[in-house]
């Protein structure tokens, strides 16, 4: 019985680690998306200034 509880605990710990890593990936992807949008905005402003 102890082995089953140990395995379940390790499984939950592994899922928690994956959840944290997944959340960090989502946050980084959103930050990257904001940076790309900002760069695209800068290119549009420069194109408008050229005429």
C-alpha positions as CSV (number, residue, x, y, z in Angstrom):
1,X,0.0,0.0,0.0
2,X,2.9,2.3,0.8
3,X,4.3,1.9,-2.7
4,X,1.0,3.0,-4.2
5,X,0.9,6.1,-2.1
6,X,4.5,6.9,-2.9
7,X,3.8,6.5,-6.6
8,X,0.7,8.7,-6.4
9,X,2.7,11.4,-4.5
10,X,5.5,11.3,-7.1
11,X,2.9,11.6,-9.9
12,X,1.3,14.6,-8.3
13,X,4.7,16.2,-7.7
14,X,5.6,15.7,-11.4
15,X,2.3,17.1,-12.5
16,X,2.9,20.2,-10.3
17,X,6.4,20.7,-11.9
18,X,4.9,20.4,-15.4
19,X,2.1,22.9,-14.4
20,X,4.6,25.4,-13.2
21,X,6.8,25.0,-16.3
22,X,3.7,25.3,-18.5
23,X,2.6,28.5,-16.8
24,X,6.1,30.0,-17.3
25,X,5.9,29.1,-21.0
26,X,2.6,30.8,-21.4
27,X,3.9,34.0,-19.6
28,X,7.0,34.0,-21.9
29,X,4.9,33.5,-25.0
30,X,2.6,36.4,-24.1
31,X,5.6,38.7,-23.4
32,X,7.1,37.7,-26.8
33,X,3.8,38.4,-28.5
34,X,3.8,41.9,-26.9
35,X,7.3,42.5,-28.1
36,X,6.5,41.4,-31.7
37,X,3.4,43.6,-31.7
38,X,5.6,46.6,-30.6
39,X,8.2,46.0,-33.3
40,X,5.4,45.7,-35.9
41,X,4.0,49.0,-34.7
42,X,7.4,50.6,-35.0
43,X,7.7,49.4,-38.6
44,X,4.3,50.7,-39.5
45,X,5.2,54.1,-38.0
46,X,8.4,54.2,-40.0
47,X,6.6,53.3,-43.2
48,X,4.0,56.0,-42.6
49,X,6.8,58.5,-42.1
50,X,8.4,57.7,-45.5
51,X,5.2,58.5,-47.3
